[in-house]
């Protein structure tokens, strides 16, 4: 477990330079998660994971590979602890990269499996706190990397690391030999003192951690500290927050939403495609009751809980304290019909990006199944609040037959059908009529011709025939990407902007 010793040094590392110490020094910004990047990790991301776990602080673990090894597929899932899965998938990023966590860990952490060229990706994100190197062929400095001196390598990759951040050079893959460490031990210090002025050698490290087979192993590495190279090397908080909310849905919510999640005791959901305990248990029962059935899913047993509720709620409490990382409420245009409480909202943006911000227990999303899947991948909390408009399979009957979403041939009564199906889902979820919420918000995306007048008239037709209880306030929220959709003009009679 991560710790600080009496010298305010982090972790249980054996740290040797001129003296032998336990732990290492690192300037940590307590108001945001640490970020560690491990390019070209292959199946060795466990090394960098074990390193950053030594810090008792929330962290983002970036595993960047053109051909990644995911923790829930072979060989990442192989473990010597039997057939138990160590990781679980929790969500996807906006860019579609899967995010995992170690289920039995108390620390808030997110392992983001980025399928990309490492250098291109690192150039596109805020500066990282720790760059973990155990493979160097991804680094493009013009010539064969194996002919370069280590100081040229470190100088080049330091551009990805913030001031006072770390570069960890793992000793696996015999990197010292590859990088031509020909100096004898008594000359190594002189060699390291010849490094670039903004990179300093901080000594050798050893620590214990799990390897890819979940065996406890000893890791060793050289540690370097990145200094000021004359350029801006601090992490921009605004850029960091914008990047973070694309990775972790909680950071894309408002303080009010976090307060609500704490009050309701909400837990994190698994990814909708995750292989969960419930699925495994159903398969197990099915095998017991029918020996002819062949279940084509893994025999590995997932954890019963992806994130223990107590520790997830502690993370939400930490996030509430550091609310500068959270998102501000969205700008919304709203329209109401005279003498009625019901409302139509217009939001300019991307529904996938906005899905965490729009989430409430009594909000429902009604979109085509391809977009619904992307929303659920990004923000699994919507799983019980997603309105089904299309059949799951071609041979099944669709709730809205022959659905046409936009253009002149748009499905007749599309808005009315969306509202009716949403209300059915609302009643299904809140079946206790004595405790039913007093409002229902239906969220969809631009449809028809994208005209405000057309939308308001369709909603009005629904209201005129609706059998909704009078005490329930209805909201229809439409999210649109194109600037020219739903322009604020030519309102129907009795409709005003609120």
N, C-alpha and C positions, 0 to 999 in steps of 0.2 A: 504493500500500500504506500502511496506517496506520502512523504513526510518532510518536515524541516528539522534539522538537528540544531544543537545549541548555537552554532555559528551562522544560523539563518541560511544554510545551504540546502538545496532541494535534492530529495531523493536519497537512495541508498547506494549510489554509484561509488566505486573505488576510484578515486581521482588522483593520479600521480603526475606531478611535474617536478618542481624543485622540492616540494613536500608531498607527503601522502595524506590525503583528506578523504572524508566521506561526504558525498554530495557535491553539487556544482552550483556556481553562482549563475543566475540568469535574471535579468530585469524583466519582470512580468507585469503587464498591464492588467490589473485586477478587474477592470471594468469590461473586459471582453474575453472571449475564448482564445486560447493559444492556437496557433496554426502550425502544423508540421507537415511538410511535403516530402514524399518519398517517390521520386521519379524512377521509372523502369524497375519497379519493386519485384515483379514476377510473383512468386509465391513466398517472398521473404518480407512481406509487410508486417509480419509478427515482430520482427526486430525493432522497427521504428515504433510500432504500437507499444511494445514493452518499454521503450525508452520514454515516450511521452506520458505513459501511465505513472511514471515516477513523480510527476508534478501533480499536486493535489489541486487541480484546476480544470474547468471545462475546456475541451479541446476539439479541434477539427483535424482529422487525419486524412490527408490527401494522398491517395494511391493512384499514380498516374502511369498508364501503360497503353501502348497501342494494341496489345493483345493481353487483356487483363485476366487475372485469376480471381474469380468472385468467391467470397467466403461461403456461399451457399451452394456451390457446385464443385464437382471434383476438379483438382485435388484439394481445394481450399477447405472443404468440409471434413476431410479425413482427420481423425483424432484418435490418440491412443487411450482416451478415456472411455472407450467403448464405442457405441454408435450414437452418441449424443452430439447435437449440433451446438456449436459455441456461439455462432453469430445468428442474427435475424435481420432480415431486410425491413426497413421502416418506411422509407419513402423514396421518391426520385427527386432530383434537382429539376429546376426549370429546363435545363438542357437535356434532361433525360438520363443523367448518371445515377445509378442506384446508390442508396445510402444504407449502411449497416451499423449495427452496434453489437458489442459483446453483452449477452443477456445477463450474465451474473455480475456485471460491473456496476458499482454504485456511482462512478463518475459520469457526469454528462459528457458524452462524446459522440461523434458522428464520423464514421469511416466512409469517405466519399470515393467511390471507384470510378475514376475519370478515364474514359477511353479517348485518348488524344495524344498528339505529339507533346512530350513533356515541356520542351522549351517554349512552344507556342502557347501552351496553357499557362505556364508560369508567368509569361510576359503579359497575359491578359487579366491577371488577378492582382489584388493588393499584395504588398510584400509579406512574406511569411516570417514566422519567428524562428523556425528551425528547418534547415534543409538537410535531409538525411541521404547520404550517398553510399551505395554499395555496388553500383553498376554505373559506368561512365560513358558507354557508347552513345548515349542520347545527346551528349554535349557536343555542340558543333562550334569548334573554334578554328576551323579552316583545315587543319592537317589531321593526320592520324593521332587520335588522342593518346595513344600508347607511347608516342614519341615526345609528348609534352611533359614538362616538369610540373610537379604538383602545385607550385606557386602560380603558374599560368592558369591551371584548372580552377583553383580557388578564387583567383582574381576574377575570372569570367563568371562563375556561378554566384558570386557575392551580390550581383545586381538583383537577385531574386529575394534577398534577405534584408530585413530592416536593420537599422543601426542597433548595435548591441545584441543582435540575434546570433544564432549558432549555425555552424556548418559541422555536421558529424560525418566523419569519414570512416565507415565501417570496415573492419579488417577482413571480412569474408571475401571470397573471390580473389584473394591474394592481391589486393589493390596496391600494396606497398611495392610489390615486385613489378606490377604493370606500370606504375608511375615512376619507376627507376629510383627508388630510395636506396642509393648506393652508399650513403654515408654510414660510417660506423656510429655506434651509439653515442660515443663521447663527442661527436661532431654534429649530432642532430640539432642541438639547441642553437648552434651557430647557423645551421641551415634554416631553421624556422625563423630566426631573427632577420633573415634576408627576404622574408615574404613582403608583399605589398604593404605600404604604410597603413592601410586600413584593415588589414587582416592580421590577427595575432594568434599564435599557438597557445593553447591553454592546457595542454597535457593529454595524457592517455586515460581512457575510461574502461572500466569493467563493471558489468552488472548482470544480474540473473533475470531471465524472462523466458516465456514460452516460445518454442519454435513452431514451424508449420504443422508438426505432428502433435502439438500440445505437450511436448516433453520440456522439462525445465533445462535450460541451457545457459552457458556463460557467453555473453557477448563482449566484444572488445572493439574500441574505436579511438580515433584521434579527434580532438575537439578544437575548433577554431572559433574565434569571436570576430564578428564583422564590425568594423568601426566606421567612422565618417570618411567617405571618399570625396567629399566636396559637393556631392549632390544631395537632394532631399531623400533621406533614408528613413523617415518616420512613416508610420501607417496612417493614412488619411481615414479618420473615423467615418466620414460620410460615405466614402467609397467602400469601406469595410462593411458597413451596415447594409448597403445596397447589395453587395455580393453575398453576404450572409443570408439575407432573406430569400435569395434564390436557391439556397442549399437546404435550409432548415425552416419548415413552415411556421414554427413558433415565433421566429424573429420577424416574420412578415405579418404579425398580428399587432393590435394596439394594446396599450396598457389595460384598457377596459376589458378586452377579451381575455387577457391573462388573469385579471382579477376574477372574472367569471369562471375560468377553468379551475382556479384554486378553490373558489367557493363551491363549485359543483363536484370537486374531487375527480376531475377528468384525468384519464391516463392517456399515454401515447398509444396510437393504434399501429398494428403491423401493416406493411404494404399489402395491398389487396391480392397480390400474387404470392405472398409469403406462404411457406409450408409450415403451418401452425400446429400446436398441440391438439387443437380440436379436430383438424383434418386427420392427423395421425391416429387419434383415438377412434374416429369414425372408421378409418381403414382397418384398424385392429379388430374392432367389433365385427365388421363385415367379414373379415377373414375367419373369425371364430364361428360365425353363424352360417357361412356358405363357403365350403372348402373348394368350390368350383370357381369362385370369383378370383380373378387375377387383378390385383390393384397395381397399376403401373406407376406408383410413386415411391419415393425413397423410403428405405427402412430406417433411416436415421431418425432419431427422436428429437424434436425441437424442444426448446425450453417452454415451461408452462407459462412464464411471463417474459415478455420482451424487455420490459423495464419495470422494476418494482415500483408500485404506486407511491410509496413513501419517498423514494429518492427522486422520482419524476416530479413530485410536488415540490421537493426542495429545489430542484432546478428551476421550476416556475417562480419560486420565491426569489431566487438569485436574479432571474431575468426581470422580475418586477422592480427590484432594487436598481438594476442597470437598465432602466427603461429608455435611456438614450439610444439603445440598440433596436428598439421597437419601431414600428411603422406608425406614421400619423394617419388619422382618419382620411378617407378618400373624398375628393370633391365630387358632389353629386348634384345634378339638376333634377328637380322634382316638380311634378304636375298633379293637381287635384281637380276633381270635378266639384262644381258649386254644390254646397250643402251635403257633401258626402265625405267620409273620413278616409276613403281608400285613395291610394297614391300610386303614381307611376314614376320610377326613377330611371335616369339615364346616366351611365358611367362610361367614360372613354378609357379603354384599356384592354388588356389581355386577360381573359377569364382564368387561364391557367396560372398566371402570375398573381391575380387578385384573389384566387380561391381561399387562401388562409384568412385574408382580411375580411372576406364576406361571410365567413362561417359563424353561424349561431345554431343553437339546437332547434329553433323553429324556422330556420331558413331552408329552402329546398332548391336544388338545381335541376333544371329541365332542359337538356340539350341532346343532340344526337349521340349515339353510343360511342363513336370514335372519340369525340371530344370529352364525353363523360369519363372514358377510361383514362385519358390524360390528366384530368382533374383529380381522379381518385389516386393515380400514381403519385401525383405531386402532394396531395393532401388527403390521406386516407380517412380522416374524420368524417368526410362526406358520405361514407359507405351506406349509412342508414338514411341519408337525406338526398339520395339521388333518384329522381323520377324517371321511370322507364318509359321511353317514347317509342322504342323500336324493339322488335323481337331479338333475342340472343342468337337465334339460328334462322336461316332462310326459310325453313319449313314450318316455322311457328308463326302464329298470328300476331301481328303487331298491334299495340294499343292505338296507334294512329296509322291506319292502312295507307299505303302509297304516299308516304311522307315526302313532300317537296318543301324545302326550307325557305327558299328565297326566289325572287324573280316574279314575273307576271303569272306563272302557273303555281304559285305557292298554295299549299294545302288550304282549302276553305276552312274557316273557323280554327286556324292553327292556334291562335292565342287562347281562344275559348277551350280548346282541347287541352292545352298545356295547363291552364288553370284548374280544370276539372280533375285531371290526373294528379296534379299536385295536391289538391284538397283531399283526394282519396288517400294519398300517401301520408298526409298530415294526420288524418283521422286514424289511420292504421298505426302510426307511431304513438300518438297521444290518444289512446283509446279510453282513458278515464275522463269522461266528459265533465266531471266535477273539478278536474285540475288541468283542463286544456288551456294552452297559452291564449292570450287575448289578441295575438297577431300572427299572421302568416305572410312570409315574404317568399315569392317565387322568383328565382334568378334564371335568366336565359341570355341568349346572345342575339345579335341583330338578325331579323328575319323579314320576310316579305320584300318590300322595296326599300326598306330602311328609312321610311318617312315617319316623322313624328305624328302627323295627322292620322295616318293609317293605323298606327299603333294605338293611339288614344281611342279611336273609334272602335277598334276591335275589343279593347278592354271594356269600353262602355257597353257593348253588346253583351259581353259576358256578365257584367253587373246587372243588366236589365233582366236576364233570365236566371241568374244565380239563385241557388237556395242556401247560400252560406248563412250561418247564424249572424244576426245583426251585430252581436257583440264582438265578432272577430274582425279586426282591421286587416285589410288585404293590401299587399304591396307587390307590384310587378316591377322588377329591376332588370333592365336590359343593358348588357355590356357590349360595346361596339368598338371595333378596331379602326375603321375608316373614319377620317375626320369629317367627311361630308354626310355621314349618316345621322339621322335624327336632328337635323338643324332646327334651331329654335325659331320657328316661324309658322304662320298659317295654322294656328291652333283652332280646333273645332269649338263650336259654341259651348259656353259654360265650363270650359277648361281654362285654368290659369296656372302660371308658374308660381310655386310657393317659395 
